[in-house]
Amino acid sequence: MEDFRLDLYFENKLEELRHSKGKIQSVVRDEYFFEFHELCQDIKEYMSSKLSEGSEKFIEIQKKAIRGYENEVNYFLKEIDKYLIDHNKQDVLYPSWYDSLKIAIFHERWGFSGIYQWLKMNNSSSCKIIGERIYFMENGKQTLQRQTISSERLEQLKNALLLGNPEKRKNDDYHEVYMADGTRIEIFNKAKQHSVVFRKYVITAYTFEEQVRLKTIMHEMIPLLKSMVACGFNVIFGGPPRTGKTSYLTTYQSYEDPTLEGVMIETDPEIPLHIIMPTAPILQLIVDDEELEKVIKPLMRSDGDYLIMGEARTGRALNLAVEITKKGTRRVKMSFHTGSPVNFSFDVAQMITKEVGGDIWANMVQVAEGFHYIFVLQQLPYDKSIKKLKGIYELRFDAETLLISSHQICKYDQQTDSWSFKYDIGERIEEVAYEEDPYSFETFKSELKLLSEKYPMTENHVKISPYSRLMTGNFGVGGGSLQNVSS
């Protein structure tokens, strides 16, 4: 006979209550786990007697424990385990979304409460707390969970998360903090119901093969993509939020020559290059927008081979990336929120002009001249856990007509779940690639040609920026004239 668990029986009854009469109802589970909650309180007092809860030492331990540092987590678990043994409390019932009684006590009292279950879910990329409700991303959809979190416990969790950031004021409208494993936590105090959003990376290996397994790309694209890295193009990874831009940038970067000197700038520590490329001489800088101003001049004078801009969110960050490309630097990589490759140059120029100054049209031209390819990613509307490489676009600027155009060489079709390709390579691309790595460029050309013949793109693949038409007063149309923008 299967073992009967009273806690599971009560939770099933609670689930029936929550969905009764066709609507979700708020449930207090304390009455079913009264002894457990009493035990949590007793252990809180026990820990306070050992280490004053408000003391500097206790705050330091809790600060690291809640961010996932192993030594500090083990300190709590060891003390909790000792108490349970000494007081013969090992058999107290606890909620089934925890792995053990001691873990349940730690997270209910000092840790992530009902969010702990999500932290252990390898295939769920996000979690949300809205008011008392908890949602996990499951099968591409945000799914309401049976556990809830009280407003008091949520406030305690937010305060604990901010312990490691003394410069952040807890009443600010918005906070962004990180756990030791890179999980990003966003706290929204301005929302009608206080909300917290958790995001973690579910990729186990930063390789193109892993991207194939995740269905982001198809296997036949791998030689093409590897040759693009070797050719040293300046590339953008674009798309809306949560489309996997940073993960794809990290994967692309992992194939870079590990002997080259790089500089990586992030406002938050998202890309673990020190783990992925442990021997590469890459200087990793974590700076906010104000500090960015201080590093621009030293970086412009540095002899680094390339720049990685983790996520360019401001005009200052974008301006730095463009200035680096103006030096002739190759292999620049940057992620940016954009869904329109043809308008990319204008969008970046507009942000630079607003924050840094200059002429918007001149900035637009500098952007177009500085970058070579744009990778655009998307998530599928019916399953947001699946990311797709939507397209690869070559960016071109014609010095004669002053027109800026995007030439799509790879396109994803959602209806057929397939990719098509176009063999179209501009003169500037040839010049850059032959200087950097002629052998890899020959591979790039042959692979693109092979894919284009096997999976041909039949649609018009060239678009001219309407803003460059506005700048030049050239409002002519006609498919044939578009193909001539090839510099």
N, C-alpha and C positions, 0 to 999 in steps of 0.2 A: 504494500500500500504506500502511496506517495505521502511524504511527510506533510503534515498540515502546519502552515505558518499563519499565525493569527494576524500578523501585520499585513500580509498580503490579502487576507480575507477582508480586513477592515478597509484597505485601500480600494479593493474592488467595489465594496459597498459605497465608498466615497465617490468613485468614478460614476456609479449609477446615479447618485444624487446630483452630481455636478451637471449631468446632461439630461436630467429629468425635465419634462415639459418643454423640451426642445431648446433650452437655453442654458448657458454656462452659469453656475451659481458659485458664489464664494464659499469656500469650505474651510473650517478651522480644524486642523487635524490634531490639535493639542489633546483633546479628550481621549483620543485613541493611543497617543504616545505620551501620556502624562508622566510615566516613570522616566522615560527617556529625557524629557525636557527638565525634569527635576534633577536628573543626573548631570545634565549639561550645566545647570546652575551650580551644583555642588562642586563640579570640577573647576568651574570658573573661580569659585572661592578658594579652592585648593591651590590653583595656580597663583592667585593673588597673594596667598600666604607665603608661597615660595619666592615670588618675584613680584613686587608691587606693580599692579597693572598699569599704573600711570607713569612708571619710572622710565628713564631714558633707555635702560637696557631692555626692558620688556617691549617698548615701542620699536626698538631696532630689530628685535627677534621677530615680532609680528609683521613688521614692514617687509622683511625678507621672506617670511613664511608665506604670506598671502600672494607674493609674486612668484612663488614656486621654487625658491632656493632650497635645495635638498637638506642641508644641515639643519636649517631652522625649522623646516617641516618635521623632520625626524625628532627634533627636540620636543616639540609639542606631542607628537605621537608616542614617544617614549614615556613621557610624564603621564599622559592619559592612560596608557597601558598599565603602568605601575599602579595608578589609583584603582583601576578596575580590578586588578588582581588582589590588591590589599583589602578591598572592600567587597570582594566576591560579587562583582556586578557584570561579569562577562556575558551573561545571558539576557540582559535587558533588550527588549524589542526596539528596533530602530527602523526608519523608513527604508524601503527596499531600493531606492535610487542611490544608496551608499554601498560601498564594498564591504565595510566592516563597521563595528560599533565605534572603534576609536577614530576612524576617519569621519564617521557621522558626527561625532561630538566635536571634533576639531572644526569641521566646516560649518556646523550649525552655530558654533560659538564665535570662532575667529576667522573662518575661511569664507568660502563662496556659497554657503547654504545650498539650496537646490540646484545651483549652477554647476556644482561638482560633476554631476552626471554628464553634462555637455563637455566638460574638460577632458573626459575619458573617451569621447566619441571621435574616432579618427576620421570619419567621413563627413562630419558636420562642420561647415566653415563659419557659421555665425549663430549667435544666440542673442535674444533680446529680453530685457525686463521692461515692461510698461505698466506702471502702477504696481499692483501685486502679481500681475500675470507674468509667466515665464514661457518663452517660445524657443524652440530649437529648430534649426534648419534640418529638415528630414526629407529625403527624396526630392530635393529642389524646392520645398515649400516650408514657410515658417509654420511650425506646428505647436499648438497650445499644449503645455505640459500639465500633468495632474498636480505637481507641487506648486506652491505659491510662495511669495516672500512678503512679509509685512512691511509697512512703510518704515517702521522703526528699525527693522533689521536691514532694510535697503539703505537707510541713512548711515547705519553703522558700517555697512560694506563700502559705501562710497568714501566715508572718512578713512577707512583702513587702506583703501586703494591709493589715497592721496598722501599717505604717510611718507612715501618715498620722494615726494615732490613738494618740499617746504615752500617753494616759490609760488605754488598754486594756492589760491584762496578758495576755500571749500564752497563759498557762496557764488563763485563766478558762474556765468551762464553755461559754460562749456569747458570740459576737461578732456584731455587725451593722455592716457598713461599706458605703459607696456609691462607685460610680465616677462620673466626671465626667458621663456621659450619664444618670445616674439609676439604673443597674443596681444592684439590692440584692443583697448577698452576706451569707449567714448561715453562720457557722462553728460547728459542733457538736463540741466536744472531748470531751463526756461520752458520746457514742455509743460502742457497742462497737467499731465501725469508724469512725475519724474521718471526718466528712462535711462537705461544703460544698455549699450550695444557692445557685444564681444565679437571679435573676428580673429580667426586663427588660420594658419596655412595648413592645408591637408595634403600637400605634396610631400612625398617621402624621399624623392631624389630629384635634383635639379638637372635632368637630362632630357634631351629631345625624345628619347624612348619613353620616358615617363609621361611626357606630353601626349605621345601617341596612345599610351594606356588610358589616359584621362580623356581621350577623344578630342583633344584641342587641335591636333594636326593629324595628317595621315603619314604613314611610315615612309612613303616614297619622297616626301619633302625633306627628309633629314639631310641628305648630301647637299641639297641646295642651301639649306639654312647654315650648315657648317661652313660652306664656302663663303657665304655672306659675312660671317664673323671674321674669317681670315682675310677678306678683302678690305677690312678696316672702314666700312661705311659708317657715317654718323646716322644713328637711327633713333626714331621715336617709337615708344610703345603707348598707343592711345586707346581710348574707349571710355565708356561711362564707369562709375564706381562699381566695384565688386566684379569686374570682368577678368581678373587675373593678370593685370598689367605688370605688377611688381614681380609676380612669380615667373612670368615669361621673360621679363628683363633679366632676372637672376639666372634663369636657365641659359639664355643667350650669352650672358657674360661668363658663365662657367666654362665655355669653350674658348675663351680668350687666351692668348699667349701668356702663360704664367710668368714669363721673364720680363714682361713690359711693366713699366711703372705707371700706376694708376692713382687717381684721386677720386674718392667717392664722397659725395655730400648728401646728407639726409637731414631732415628736420626731426625725424624719429627713427629709432634703430630697427628697421624692418628687414634689411638684407644682410644675412650672416656670411659675408664673404670671407671672414677670417676662418670660418669652418669649411666653406665650399672650396675656397682656393687658399689653403693655409700657408703655402710657400710663396705666393705672389706678393710682390712689393707694392701693396695697395694701401694708401693712406686713407683711413676712414674718419670722416669728420661729421659730428652731430652738432648742427648749429641751427638756431632759429633765424627768423628773417632779419632781425637787427644785427645779430652776430655775423650774418652773411656778408654784410657790408665791410666788415673788418678783414675778411679772408680773401676778398676779391683781388686786391693788388698783389699780395704774396702769391696767389695762385697764378695770376697772369705772368709773374716773373719766374714761376717754377718750371722745371724741366720734365714734368710728368708727361707720359706718352698719351694719356687719354683721361677723360672725365666721365664719371657716372653721376647723374643727378637723380637720386632716388625717386622723388616725385616733385616736380616743379609746380608749386601752387601759387607763386607770387611773381609779380613783374621783375623783382630783383633777382630771383633764382633763374628765371628765364633769360634775363639779360646777361647773367654770368655765363650761362651755357652758350649763348650766341657769341659773346665776346671771345670765348675759348675757341669756337669754330673759326672765327675771323683770323686767328693766329695761324690757321692752317692745320690745327689739331685734328687728327682722325680718331676713329673708334669711340666717339662721344655717344653716350647712351643716356636716354632720359625718358621717364614716363610722364604722361600729361593727359588730363581729362579732355578728350576730344573725340567726337564721333564723325567729324567731317574732315577728311584729309585735304580736300580742295580748299577749305577755309582755314587750315591750320596756320599758315603764315600770317594771315590777318589776325586771327585770334591771339596768337603770341605777341604780335606787334602791338596790338591794342593794349594788352596788359603791361607791356614794357613801357609804352608811351605814357600810360596813366600814372605809373609809379616812379619811373626813372626819367621820363621826358624824351625829347627828340621828335623827329618827324615820323608820323605813323607809316607813311609810304616808304621812307628810307629803311625803317626798322623791318618792314614787311619783306623788302628785297633782301636784307641781310639774313633774315630767317630762312628764306628760300634758298639762298646761296650756301647757307651753313649746314643744312641737313640733306641727306640723300634718300632715305627710305622711311616710311611710316608703316608700322605694324598696327593694325586695328583689331581689337579683341571684343568679343561680345559674350553674353550669357544667354542661354536659351530661355524663352519666356515660359515654357511649360516645365522646365527643370533647371532652376538657377544654379544647381551644383555643377552643371556642365558648361564649360567655357569653350569657345571656338575662336580660332584665328579667322576673323571675318575677311581680312584682305591684307595684301602688301602693296604699297603704293610708292612709286618713285616720284620724288618732288623735283620739278624742273623750273628753271628761270631762263627766259630768252632775253639776252642783253639787247637785242635789236628791237624787239616789240615791247619789252618790259612786261610781258605776260607770264604769269605763274600758272603752272598746270600740274595735275596729278595724273600719273600713268599707272593704272592698276595691272600688276603682273600676276596676282593670285586672288581668287575670289571664292568665297564659301556660299553655297546654295543651301539654305535651311530646308527647303521642301524635299530635296533629294539627298540631303546630308552628304554632300560631295564638294570637291574643290575643282576649279578650272584655272587655267593658266594662259598667260599671253607673253610671247617672246618679244620684248620691247626694252631695249637698253640704250640710254642716252649717252651722248659723247662725254659728258662730265663723269658719269659712272665709269666708263672705260678708262678715262685718264687717271682717276683716283685708284682704281683697282690694279691697273698695270704698274703703278708706282709702288703699291703696297705689297701685292703678292700675285704676280702674273700667272703662276701655276693654278692658284685657287680661283682666279678669275676665269680661266679656261674651263675649270670644273663648273663654276657658276653658270657660264653660258651654255655649256653642253647639257647640264641638268635642267635648266629652264626651257631649253629647246625641246628636250625629250618630254618633259611634262606638258608643254604646250601642244605638242603633236598628239600625245596620248589623251589629254583632257583639255581640249581647246576651249578658250573663252570666246564666245560668239558676239557678246554685247559690246557696245562702244566702251572702251576702257580708258578714254582720255577725257578729263574735265578741266576747263579753264576757270581759275578763280574769278568770280564775279567782281571781287574787290580790285583785282588787277585790271579788269576791264574798266571799272569805274575810274581807277587811277590814270589810265592811259586814254580814256575816252574811246577805246576800241570796243564797240558793241556788236561787231560782226559775228555772225554765226555760220555754221557749216562744218560738217564732220571732217572734210578734207583738210581745211586750214588748221584744225586742231592738231593733226598728226605732225605738223611741222615744228611744234614747240619741242625742240630736242636738245637744247644746250645742256 
